Amino acid sequence: MDYSIERKFQAMIRAYDKLKKFEATSKPQMHVEVQFGETTDLAEAFFSQCYHLKDYIKKEMPQGAGLKVEAYINSQGPLRIAADYCNSLKHAGLDRAPRSGDHIDRQHVHRRLDMTSKGFTTSERLEIVVGPKSYDAFKLATDCVSAWKAFFMSHGIAIPQP
């Protein structure tokens, strides 16, 4: 099996690209048929790939890299939320203090129904609520991708290309 950083990064990017298709539905001129709940499934898939990229980095980087990766995640707001989101879903709630400082209280799915010349179209946007703050899932995902790219650059790791 291929346990490379590149393979895991590309899996994260593929999950991001799927989530991105739904973000485009918030623009009035674009519509995608959405099965209700699909956006939450895609967000869960992305944040899982995103957070678990750390495990691949730890395996490939030299001794002590694990502490650097964990410290980096803890220093980056979007990656802290990704960690909490991923672990909340995996463990049916967090069983330790949240990295983001607050628990993920809930998520809201904003559904949109539009009438077009071909009939009704539906779209969704996911909002993640962490304590008193709300985050757009796609914007958060975009910030996570940027944070990982910055980590790669600061540690001299070639950023895997699609």
N, C-alpha and C positions, 0 to 999 in steps of 0.2 A: 504494500500500500504506500501511497505517496503522502507523507506527513510534512511536506514542505510548507514554509511560510507562503510561498507563491501560490500554491494550490488553495490554501485556506483563504488568502486575501482575495483570490479570484472568485471563490465561492461567496464571500461577503459582497463583492461587487455585483455578482449575478443577482443576489437577493436584493441588493440596493436598486438595481435596474428594474426589477419587478415592482418594487414599492414605488419607484419613480413614475411608472405608468399611471398609477392611481393619483399621484400628486397632480399630474397634468389635467385630471378631470375637474379640478377646481377652476380652471379657465373656461369661460363660457363657450368658447368655440370648439372645445374638445370634449368628447364623451366616450366613456368606456362602459360596457355592460359589467356590472359588479354583482356578484352573489353576496348577499349580506353576510358579514363576518369575514370576508376574504381579506380585507385590509388588515384586520387584527392578526390573521394568520401570517400575512406577509411581513408585518412588523415583527412578530415573534421570530420568524425565520431570520430576518436581517439581524436583529439584536443578538440572537444566539450566535450567529456566524461572527459578528463583530466582537462580542465579548470573548469567545473562545479562541480567537486569533492569538490571544496572549499565551495560550498553552503551546502553540506552535512556535512562537517567538522564543519562549523559554527553552524549548528543546534544541533549537538551532543556535542560539546565542551562547557565548562562553559562560563559564561559571559566574554566578552572581547576577546573571541577567534577569532572573526571576524577580529579584528585589527591585531592579530598575523598572521592569514592566509594571509591577504592582504599584510602585510609587508614581509612575507616569499616569496610570489609570486614575489613581487617587488625586492627581493634580489637574485632571481635565474634566470639567463639568459634564460634557456630553458622554464621556466614557464611564464616569461614575453612575450616571443615570442608566446607561446601557447595562452596566453590571447589575444594578438593582432590579431593572426590568427583567433581565434574563433570569436572575436567581429567584425572583419572586414567582415567575411562571414555572420554573423548574421544581421549586420546593413548596409550591402552594403557599407562598408567603415567605418573607425573609425570616431566617432563623438566627440572624445576627444583626448588629447595627447597620443601617443603610450607609453606603459609601457617599451617597448624595446629601446626607444630612437629614433627609426626611423620607418617610415611607411613600411608596407609590400608592396613592389613595384609590385611584380609579382611572379608567380610561373612558373617553367619550368617543363614540363613532358618530360623526356628522354625516348624515345621509342626504343626498340631494336627488330629487326626482324632477326631470325636465321633459316637457313635451316637445317633440321635434316632428318634422314632416314624416318621419318613419315610425313614429310612435313615442312611447316613453323611454327614456334612458335614465339609468341610476348611476350614482357615483358615491364614494365615501371618502372621508378624511378622518384620520385618527388623531385625537388629542390625548396626551398622557399628563395626568395631574400628579405632581410630586409636592406634597405639603400644600402651601398656598399658591404654587406656581403651576402654570399650564404650558405644555410644550407641544408643538406640532411634530408628530412622529417623523415625517419626512425631513423637516428642517433639522431635527435632532440626528437623524441618520446621516444627513449631509455633513453635519459638524463632526460626527464620529469618523467618517471616512477621511476628512481633512486632518483630524487629530492623529490617526494612524499614519497617514502620509508624513506628517511632521515628525513623528517618532522615528520612522524609517530614515528620514533625511538626517536627523540629529545623531543617529547611531551608525551612519554609514552603510545602511542596508539599501541595496538597490530596490527601488519601488517596483513591484511586479507590474508588468504591463499586460493588458488584456490580449 
